[in-house]
Amino acid sequence: MCTAYRRARLVGMERIAVLADIHGVLPALEAVLAEPDVRSADVVVLAGDLAAGPQPVETLDLLVGLGSRAVWVRGNADRELVSMARGEQLDPPDQVSPWAAAQLRPDQVELLSTLPTSVTIGGALFCHATPRDDEEVVLVDSPVNRWASVLDGVPDEVRTVVCGHTHMPFARQVDRRLVVNAGSVGMPYGAPLPSWALLTGSDVQLRRTAIDLTAAADRVAAESSYPDAAAWADEYVRTNYSDTEALAAFTPRAKG
């Protein structure tokens, strides 16, 4: 897959909030955007897989409302939504994605289709899965040689790489680079509650936002027109998959 690097020329940016894997869960997104440190951030990086879920239209409209503060990155689910919305042949990755693709307005399909696969701000590169592929799986405990392969080709001046995709937050050093996974706003694995990251200069904080999960799931079920919204919300919002379950699913795909 061809990787499109885009450098955002932002001057004096010091605080960057990173939101990944929102997956069309509007109550979780609203809660994270209401966080004081997100509201005051100079930049909000949207690190992919934004709308593939039960409230895709509302989620994208809210994100567009961030205006110039938002820096968008495409995830694999965003790419898949565009393909499905345009009637291209694609095996649906799940049941909600074809429905979500059908809900998107033409302007939203066009927006998702134009997103870059990575953006560089200062010495930090933001992507969805890895800098070279929007669905490649790499984990916190992946071997160093695996990480070296994943990061091959990243410019030397990039000292921090921030991603999402696996829905599990972490921060680790890789050959003098810092690699950060911001977790997932809408479908967190491991610990519950929406997760995101805050970068302030050289400092990185992994955050979780306290929300009433029962109330959030009830809202998704009541407000989404997805036929299986209640069951979807029960599985991904009211409860969540454990880190053990997630790692069992991801580890075979992380071997490269």
Secondary structure in CASP SS format (residue, H / E / C, confidence):
PFRMAT SS
TARGET T0000
AUTHOR 0000-0000-0000
METHOD secondary structure of the structure
MODEL  1
M C 1.00
C C 1.00
T C 1.00
A C 1.00
Y E 1.00
R E 1.00
R E 1.00
A C 1.00
R C 1.00
L C 1.00
V C 1.00
G C 1.00
M C 1.00
E C 1.00
R E 1.00
I E 1.00
A E 1.00
V E 1.00
L E 1.00
A C 1.00
D C 1.00
I C 1.00
H C 1.00
G C 1.00
V C 1.00
L H 1.00
P H 1.00
A H 1.00
L H 1.00
E H 1.00
A H 1.00
V H 1.00
L H 1.00
A C 1.00
E C 1.00
P H 1.00
D H 1.00
V H 1.00
R H 1.00
S C 1.00
A C 1.00
D C 1.00
V E 1.00
V E 1.00
V E 1.00
L E 1.00
A E 1.00
G C 1.00
D C 1.00
L C 1.00
A C 1.00
A C 1.00
G C 1.00
P C 1.00
Q C 1.00
P H 1.00
V H 1.00
E H 1.00
T H 1.00
L H 1.00
D H 1.00
L H 1.00
L H 1.00
V H 1.00
G C 1.00
L C 1.00
G H 1.00
S H 1.00
R H 1.00
A E 1.00
V E 1.00
W E 1.00
V E 1.00
R C 1.00
G C 1.00
N H 1.00
A H 1.00
D H 1.00
R H 1.00
E H 1.00
L H 1.00
V H 1.00
S H 1.00
M H 1.00
A H 1.00
R C 1.00
G C 1.00
E C 1.00
Q C 1.00
L C 1.00
D C 1.00
P C 1.00
P C 1.00
D C 1.00
Q C 1.00
V H 1.00
S H 1.00
P H 1.00
W H 1.00
A H 1.00
A H 1.00
A H 1.00
Q H 1.00
L C 1.00
R C 1.00
P H 1.00
D H 1.00
Q H 1.00
V H 1.00
E H 1.00
L H 1.00
L H 1.00
S H 1.00
T C 1.00
L C 1.00
P C 1.00
T C 1.00
S E 1.00
V E 1.00
T E 1.00
I E 1.00
G C 1.00
G C 1.00
A E 1.00
L E 1.00
F E 1.00
C E 1.00
H C 1.00
A C 1.00
T E 1.00
P C 1.00
R C 1.00
D E 1.00
D C 1.00
E C 1.00
E C 1.00
V C 1.00
V C 1.00
L C 1.00
V C 1.00
D C 1.00
S C 1.00
P C 1.00
V H 1.00
N H 1.00
R H 1.00
W H 1.00
A H 1.00
S H 1.00
V H 1.00
L H 1.00
D C 1.00
G C 1.00
V C 1.00
P C 1.00
D C 1.00
E C 1.00
V C 1.00
R C 1.00
T E 1.00
V E 1.00
V E 1.00
C E 1.00
G C 1.00
H C 1.00
T C 1.00
H C 1.00
M C 1.00
P C 1.00
F E 1.00
A E 1.00
R E 1.00
Q E 1.00
V E 1.00
D C 1.00
R C 1.00
R E 1.00
L E 1.00
V E 1.00
V E 1.00
N E 1.00
A C 1.00
G C 1.00
S C 1.00
V C 1.00
G C 1.00
M C 1.00
P C 1.00
Y C 1.00
G C 1.00
A C 1.00
P C 1.00
L C 1.00
P C 1.00
S E 1.00
W E 1.00
A E 1.00
L E 1.00
L E 1.00
T E 1.00
G C 1.00
S C 1.00
D E 1.00
V E 1.00
Q E 1.00
L E 1.00
R E 1.00
R E 1.00
T C 1.00
A C 1.00
I C 1.00
D C 1.00
L H 1.00
T H 1.00
A H 1.00
A H 1.00
A H 1.00
D H 1.00
R H 1.00
V H 1.00
A H 1.00
A H 1.00
E H 1.00
S C 1.00
S C 1.00
Y C 1.00
P C 1.00
D C 1.00
A H 1.00
A H 1.00
A H 1.00
W H 1.00
A H 1.00
D H 1.00
E H 1.00
Y H 1.00
V H 1.00
R H 1.00
T C 1.00
N C 1.00
Y C 1.00
S C 1.00
D H 1.00
T H 1.00
E H 1.00
A H 1.00
L H 1.00
A H 1.00
A H 1.00
F H 1.00
T H 1.00
P H 1.00
R H 1.00
A H 1.00
K C 1.00
G C 1.00
END
